[in-house]
């Protein structure tokens, strides 16, 4: 902590990696610090202005081993039995098998949706009835956490295919895409510039970007240019940020502003806050962006009419904002809102004091 975080490049096989002086496993018997990022581009901002791949606290392998090894010895027979246990074989005649194949029209299922589909043909079918041989006899394969058509190698390639096969992708509320695995895959694709969110749950994909000749270097350069022009204590709209840039190669592509917003919304050192239909951007070192925004609109006053707060927002950021969206933001930020007075107070105590002062 006295030295600050130091980083340097070092060879690693045929590659060059960035190392740091954060404590490793030798520093403590229980915990250490190591990267917890989707990839090298998944970075965060340090207080001294350096950027570093996101880090996390990890339990040391030996510390965990010392705990679980005793548990394994005590329950070894039970664990081995469950590991070796096979699902009860299901034998189907050809007619039933073909009928079931005709029912399974989706390319992928969760175990739960697979069971529901099979129940239509095999009453009493359950999760315990699923086995490798049974699934493969139907033209599918088990690839955690899904059951996939055999043409897909694994769950990762399946999710990548359905997301990246078109120029644009819209997230849908389906069992497959609602699964945490799909959410993690989407986060990795965002961090790797494979998709860019241009509206809530609507993305432009790398297929479209590659066709336009847009490289990762171009995207990262644009973000760096914008970040370098941002003051650390204020919010910006995309229009205000575009005006700050005298010239940037990415602007020559003439994208809709939603695309430029999406580029800046990628996780990293530029934070964003959605207020109604407006997206505001700020230096990522601001921790509670919601409260910081309301504080900036109220300017240290302990109470303010909600329409005055709304007018301040519009005069600062332009466009329009729904009053209900602004009220929700105030309440989430720890402010108190009174419906009858249509006023925002910095605390419940300020509200009570205001009421008493009127009597």
JOPE-V616635 format. One record per residue. N is the residue number from 1. RES is the residue in one letter. NEAR is the number of other C-alpha atoms within 8 Angstrom. Layout:
n->N res->RES near->NEAR
n->N res->RES near->NEAR
//
This chain:
n->1 res->X near->4
n->2 res->X near->3
n->3 res->X near->5
n->4 res->X near->5
n->5 res->X near->8
n->6 res->X near->7
n->7 res->X near->8
n->8 res->X near->7
n->9 res->X near->8
n->10 res->X near->8
n->11 res->X near->8
n->12 res->X near->7
n->13 res->X near->5
n->14 res->X near->5
n->15 res->X near->6
n->16 res->X near->9
n->17 res->X near->8
n->18 res->X near->8
n->19 res->X near->8
n->20 res->X near->8
n->21 res->X near->7
n->22 res->X near->7
n->23 res->X near->9
n->24 res->X near->9
n->25 res->X near->11
n->26 res->X near->6
n->27 res->X near->7
n->28 res->X near->9
n->29 res->X near->8
n->30 res->X near->8
n->31 res->X near->10
n->32 res->X near->13
n->33 res->X near->12
n->34 res->X near->10
n->35 res->X near->8
n->36 res->X near->8
n->37 res->X near->10
n->38 res->X near->10
n->39 res->X near->9
n->40 res->X near->7
n->41 res->X near->8
n->42 res->X near->13
n->43 res->X near->13
n->44 res->X near->11
n->45 res->X near->12
n->46 res->X near->9
n->47 res->X near->6
n->48 res->X near->4
n->49 res->X near->6
n->50 res->X near->7
n->51 res->X near->9
n->52 res->X near->9
n->53 res->X near->13
n->54 res->X near->10
n->55 res->X near->10
n->56 res->X near->8
n->57 res->X near->8
n->58 res->X near->8
n->59 res->X near->9
n->60 res->X near->11
n->61 res->X near->6
n->62 res->X near->6
n->63 res->X near->10
n->64 res->X near->9
n->65 res->X near->8
n->66 res->X near->8
n->67 res->X near->8
n->68 res->X near->8
n->69 res->X near->8
n->70 res->X near->8
n->71 res->X near->8
n->72 res->X near->9
n->73 res->X near->7
n->74 res->X near->6
n->75 res->X near->8
n->76 res->X near->8
n->77 res->X near->6
n->78 res->X near->7
n->79 res->X near->9
n->80 res->X near->8
n->81 res->X near->8
n->82 res->X near->7
n->83 res->X near->6
n->84 res->X near->6
n->85 res->X near->6
n->86 res->X near->5
n->87 res->X near->8
n->88 res->X near->7
n->89 res->X near->7
n->90 res->X near->6
n->91 res->X near->4
n->92 res->X near->6
n->93 res->X near->6
n->94 res->X near->6
n->95 res->X near->6
n->96 res->X near->9
n->97 res->X near->10
n->98 res->X near->8
n->99 res->X near->9
n->100 res->X near->11
n->101 res->X near->9
n->102 res->X near->7
n->103 res->X near->8
n->104 res->X near->7
n->105 res->X near->6
n->106 res->X near->5
n->107 res->X near->6
n->108 res->X near->9
n->109 res->X near->13
n->110 res->X near->11
n->111 res->X near->10
n->112 res->X near->8
n->113 res->X near->9
n->114 res->X near->10
n->115 res->X near->11
n->116 res->X near->8
n->117 res->X near->10
n->118 res->X near->12
n->119 res->X near->11
n->120 res->X near->7
n->121 res->X near->9
n->122 res->X near->7
n->123 res->X near->7
n->124 res->X near->5
n->125 res->X near->9
n->126 res->X near->8
n->127 res->X near->8
n->128 res->X near->7
n->129 res->X near->10
n->130 res->X near->9
n->131 res->X near->11
n->132 res->X near->8
n->133 res->X near->6
n->134 res->X near->10
n->135 res->X near->13
n->136 res->X near->10
n->137 res->X near->7
n->138 res->X near->9
n->139 res->X near->8
n->140 res->X near->11
n->141 res->X near->11
n->142 res->X near->10
n->143 res->X near->9
n->144 res->X near->6
n->145 res->X near->9
n->146 res->X near->12
n->147 res->X near->15
n->148 res->X near->15
n->149 res->X near->10
n->150 res->X near->9
n->151 res->X near->4
n->152 res->X near->9
n->153 res->X near->7
n->154 res->X near->8
n->155 res->X near->12
n->156 res->X near->7
n->157 res->X near->9
n->158 res->X near->11
n->159 res->X near->10
n->160 res->X near->10
n->161 res->X near->8
n->162 res->X near->7
n->163 res->X near->9
n->164 res->X near->14
n->165 res->X near->8
n->166 res->X near->9
n->167 res->X near->10
n->168 res->X near->10
n->169 res->X near->11
n->170 res->X near->7
n->171 res->X near->7
n->172 res->X near->7
n->173 res->X near->6
n->174 res->X near->6
n->175 res->X near->9
n->176 res->X near->10
n->177 res->X near->10
n->178 res->X near->10
n->179 res->X near->8
n->180 res->X near->6
n->181 res->X near->7
n->182 res->X near->11
n->183 res->X near->10
n->184 res->X near->8
n->185 res->X near->11
n->186 res->X near->8
n->187 res->X near->9
n->188 res->X near->10
n->189 res->X near->10
n->190 res->X near->13
n->191 res->X near->13
n->192 res->X near->11
n->193 res->X near->9
n->194 res->X near->10
n->195 res->X near->12
n->196 res->X near->13
n->197 res->X near->15
n->198 res->X near->11
n->199 res->X near->8
n->200 res->X near->5
n->201 res->X near->8
n->202 res->X near->11
n->203 res->X near->12
n->204 res->X near->13
n->205 res->X near->15
n->206 res->X near->11
n->207 res->X near->10
n->208 res->X near->11
n->209 res->X near->11
n->210 res->X near->9
n->211 res->X near->7
n->212 res->X near->6
n->213 res->X near->6
n->214 res->X near->9
n->215 res->X near->8
n->216 res->X near->7
n->217 res->X near->6
n->218 res->X near->10
n->219 res->X near->11
n->220 res->X near->8
n->221 res->X near->8
n->222 res->X near->10
n->223 res->X near->10
n->224 res->X near->8
n->225 res->X near->9
n->226 res->X near->11
n->227 res->X near->9
n->228 res->X near->6
n->229 res->X near->8
n->230 res->X near->9
n->231 res->X near->6
n->232 res->X near->8
n->233 res->X near->6
n->234 res->X near->8
n->235 res->X near->8
n->236 res->X near->11
n->237 res->X near->11
n->238 res->X near->12
n->239 res->X near->8
n->240 res->X near->8
n->241 res->X near->10
n->242 res->X near->7
n->243 res->X near->7
n->244 res->X near->8
n->245 res->X near->10
n->246 res->X near->5
n->247 res->X near->5
n->248 res->X near->8
n->249 res->X near->7
n->250 res->X near->9
n->251 res->X near->8
n->252 res->X near->6
n->253 res->X near->6
n->254 res->X near->6
n->255 res->X near->8
n->256 res->X near->6
n->257 res->X near->8
n->258 res->X near->9
n->259 res->X near->11
n->260 res->X near->10
n->261 res->X near->11
n->262 res->X near->12
n->263 res->X near->11
n->264 res->X near->8
n->265 res->X near->10
n->266 res->X near->10
n->267 res->X near->10
n->268 res->X near->10
n->269 res->X near->11
n->270 res->X near->12
n->271 res->X near->13
n->272 res->X near->10
n->273 res->X near->9
n->274 res->X near->8
n->275 res->X near->11
n->276 res->X near->8
n->277 res->X near->6
n->278 res->X near->9
n->279 res->X near->11
n->280 res->X near->12
n->281 res->X near->12
n->282 res->X near->14
n->283 res->X near->14
n->284 res->X near->11
n->285 res->X near->9
n->286 res->X near->10
n->287 res->X near->5
n->288 res->X near->6
n->289 res->X near->10
n->290 res->X near->11
n->291 res->X near->10
n->292 res->X near->9
n->293 res->X near->9
n->294 res->X near->11
n->295 res->X near->9
n->296 res->X near->8
n->297 res->X near->9
n->298 res->X near->11
n->299 res->X near->6
n->300 res->X near->6
n->301 res->X near->7
n->302 res->X near->9
n->303 res->X near->11
n->304 res->X near->11
n->305 res->X near->9
n->306 res->X near->11
n->307 res->X near->7
n->308 res->X near->8
n->309 res->X near->11
n->310 res->X near->11
n->311 res->X near->8
n->312 res->X near->9
n->313 res->X near->10
n->314 res->X near->11
n->315 res->X near->7
n->316 res->X near->6
n->317 res->X near->8
n->318 res->X near->7
n->319 res->X near->6
n->320 res->X near->5
n->321 res->X near->12
n->322 res->X near->7
n->323 res->X near->9
n->324 res->X near->6
n->325 res->X near->10
n->326 res->X near->12
n->327 res->X near->10
n->328 res->X near->8
n->329 res->X near->11
n->330 res->X near->15
n->331 res->X near->10
n->332 res->X near->8
n->333 res->X near->9
n->334 res->X near->9
n->335 res->X near->12
n->336 res->X near->12
n->337 res->X near->11
n->338 res->X near->8
n->339 res->X near->6
n->340 res->X near->4
n->341 res->X near->5
n->342 res->X near->9
n->343 res->X near->11
n->344 res->X near->13
n->345 res->X near->13
n->346 res->X near->12
n->347 res->X near->10
n->348 res->X near->9
n->349 res->X near->6
n->350 res->X near->11
n->351 res->X near->12
n->352 res->X near->8
n->353 res->X near->8
n->354 res->X near->8
n->355 res->X near->8
n->356 res->X near->7
n->357 res->X near->6
n->358 res->X near->5
n->359 res->X near->4
//
